[in-house]
Amino acid sequence: MGNPLDELAGAVRTPAGQPFVRQGRIFALTNSERALHALNYQVGSPTLPFAGLVLTAPPGRPVGSVARAQLAA
């Protein structure tokens, strides 16, 4: 599995490269832990930033706590 931010950047570049897509109008709709990846992507000054974020059910605790709980399960 690759770096989630690299994968997300590739996922944004794919539609952005289409002639019928306006690059400044790409939004992210994420769920759960993916919300953290979308936030990290956006605050990292990407070449193609999102026009907006829709974060559904982002984790309510630090990612380290989430990872430890998942590993313990």
Stockholm file with secondary structure:
# STOCKHOLM 1.0

chainA/1-73         MGNPLDELAGAVRTPAGQPFVRQGRIFALTNSERALHALNYQVGSPTLPFAGLVLTAPPGRPVGSVARAQLAA
#=GR chainA/1-73 SS CCCHHHHHHHHHHHHHTSTTSCGGGCEEEEETTHHHHHHHHHHTCCSSCCSEEEEESCCSSCHHHHHHHHHHC
#=GC SS_cons        CCCHHHHHHHHHHHHHTSTTSCGGGCEEEEETTHHHHHHHHHHTCCSSCCSEEEEESCCSSCHHHHHHHHHHC
//
